[in-house]
Amino acid sequence: MARNYLHVFEEMNSLQYRVNKPKDMILLASLLVGFFLIPLSGAFVNHSSRWNEIRSITGQKISRQSPLHMKIPGQLSKKVIVTGAAGRTGSLVFSLLSSDPQFDVVGLVRSEASAKKLMAKTKCSLEEVVITDVTHMQFEDVGDDSQQNPWPRALDGAEAMVICTSAVPQISKLSVIKAMLKIPLNILANKKAINFRDLVFKYKPGQYPEMVDYVGQKKQIDFAKKLGVKHVILVSSMGVLDPNNFLNQIGKDKRGNGHGDILIWKRKAEKYLCLSGLQYTIIHPGGLVDTESRKMELVLDVDDALMRNEKKSISRGDVASLCIAALTVSGGKSISFDCIGKEVADENNVRSPEDVLKEFLETGKTADYRLGPASY
């Protein structure tokens, strides 16, 4: 449900904060009303019974210990774990890997409800999904040569991990009502229809940025090392060098108290990955939009240089494609970069994510983790 709230927020954000046309007014109003309709869509669903329904339909039992099967007999494929696989970006990464014979993919999700969601999105089988909460795993005391295996066997043999987990805020309905009432007056005064800083967001208990984007991602990186994973791709966010970025205020009250600072905690997790000894690819996308992928030219740079661009968005599908490109063209190199999409005259001449990343790797540029506030 929380991710649905974020989806509506992103759609509102895509209106460029100002509404000048009647049709835009209607669209904005419908999006705001969506905040109230979303909870009703699943409020009375019994997830346990729905999961039993999946079992009865497929005739399969959920297996937390079943190994994956290779797609092509006799061909070894690289096994890749996707965490946060039921999320909007994670599910796209999972789908791309699942359709590529070079890879065997296993999706890591926290709950049976998330597993069902992933299966519905991607039509994958139960054998490709593992239900486990990495943040609660106790594997620190398990030696490298130990026969004990506190995690599902389906994760053994993985060569890469794509981390797509992130804290997701929920919006205060009261703040939405206040914002809706201000729209006519704001338009008459030639102001932004909605000042998004007036909207109040909060995180669910235990799912705030410090726990999800820092502690949780540290756990995943440690887990990757225990599994013998060699390459970790981390989907983070652009704007991490600005502590006053609006995203850092989400979850805080007007006095600055509360659980926020999502970009700061993401930056800390990135540094942890850089010092892990693993090969890494850290991707900082601009504003994520649900437009068709491979319709815009990908632009890569480092250290928030792209924040100076007027348009700083990128298709979520293009971010997923960059994750796949990192698995195929990185050549053992570690890199951290920002990315956005740029409109082109001819969509048929858009370069592939593989070509764009390969060219950028040749420049030798990567993020400078000495930058940013000392608190990072």
BELNORHU-V967120 format. One record per pair of residues at least 12 apart in sequence whose ideal C-beta (glycine too) atoms are under 6 Angstrom apart, sorted by sequence separation. I is the first residue (numbers start at 1). J is the second residue. D is the distance in whole Angstrom. If there is no record, write none. Layout:
((I J D) (I J D))
This chain:
((82 94 5) (248 260 6) (270 282 5) (94 107 5) (248 261 5) (115 129 5) (179 194 5) (247 262 6) (248 263 5) (115 131 5) (247 263 6) (80 97 6) (245 263 6) (12 31 5) (179 198 6) (11 31 5) (85 107 3) (106 128 6) (107 129 5) (108 130 5) (109 131 6) (130 152 5) (293 315 5) (8 31 5) (80 103 5) (85 108 6) (86 109 5) (110 133 5) (240 263 5) (85 109 6) (106 130 6) (130 154 5) (175 199 5) (239 263 6) (289 313 5) (291 315 5) (293 317 3) (78 103 5) (79 104 5) (80 105 5) (81 106 5) (82 107 5) (83 108 4) (175 200 4) (287 312 6) (293 318 5) (314 339 6) (329 354 5) (8 34 5) (77 103 5) (286 312 4) (287 313 4) (290 316 6) (314 340 5) (315 341 6) (77 104 4) (81 108 6) (95 122 5) (240 267 5) (286 313 5) (314 341 4) (86 114 4) (94 122 6) (172 200 4) (286 314 5) (288 316 5) (312 340 5) (325 353 4) (329 357 6) (333 361 6) (72 101 5) (237 266 6) (285 314 5) (325 354 4) (329 358 5) (71 101 5) (91 121 5) (171 201 5) (236 266 5) (336 366 5) (86 117 5) (322 353 5) (335 366 5) (336 367 4) (86 118 4) (169 201 4) (170 202 6) (306 338 5) (321 353 4) (325 357 5) (85 118 5) (4 38 5) (169 203 6) (236 270 6) (285 319 5) (306 340 5) (302 337 6) (68 104 5) (167 203 6) (300 337 5) (301 338 5) (68 106 6) (234 273 6) (283 322 6) (300 339 5) (167 207 6) (167 208 6) (299 340 5) (167 209 4) (299 342 5) (167 212 4) (281 326 4) (296 341 3) (297 342 5) (167 213 5) (232 278 5) (236 282 6) (238 284 4) (296 342 6) (237 284 6) (296 343 6) (297 344 5) (106 154 5) (203 251 5) (231 279 4) (232 280 5) (233 281 5) (234 282 5) (235 283 5) (236 284 5) (238 286 5) (201 250 4) (202 251 6) (213 262 6) (230 279 6) (281 330 6) (208 259 3) (214 265 4) (213 265 4) (217 269 4) (221 273 5) (295 347 5) (209 262 4) (213 266 5) (297 350 6) (214 268 5) (218 272 5) (280 334 5) (281 335 6) (282 336 4) (284 338 4) (285 339 5) (286 340 4) (210 265 5) (214 269 5) (221 276 5) (279 334 5) (203 259 6) (209 265 4) (213 269 6) (294 350 6) (163 220 6) (298 356 4) (300 360 4) (51 112 5) (66 127 5) (54 116 6) (161 224 5) (241 304 5) (302 365 5) (62 126 6) (303 367 6) (51 116 6) (302 367 5) (303 368 6) (47 113 4) (60 126 5) (161 229 5) (303 371 6) (93 162 5) (158 227 6) (158 229 5) (159 230 6) (160 231 4) (161 232 5) (162 233 5) (163 234 5) (164 235 5) (155 227 6) (90 164 3) (89 164 5) (81 158 5) (87 164 6) (79 157 5) (79 158 5) (79 159 6) (80 160 5) (81 161 5) (82 162 5) (83 163 5) (84 164 4) (78 159 5) (84 165 4) (135 216 5) (169 250 5) (83 165 5) (135 219 5) (134 219 5) (67 153 6) (68 154 6) (134 220 5) (65 152 6) (67 154 6) (139 226 5) (64 152 5) (65 153 5) (66 154 6) (134 223 5) (233 323 5) (233 326 5) (167 262 6) (271 369 6) (238 338 5) (267 376 5) (241 371 6) (243 373 5) (241 372 5) (83 220 6) (35 176 5) (32 176 6) (32 180 5) (162 323 5) (6 168 5) (3 168 5) (5 170 5) (2 168 4) (5 171 6) (160 327 6) (2 170 5) (18 192 5) (19 193 4) (17 192 5) (96 320 6) (92 317 6) (89 316 6) (93 320 5) (92 320 4) (96 324 5) (93 323 5))
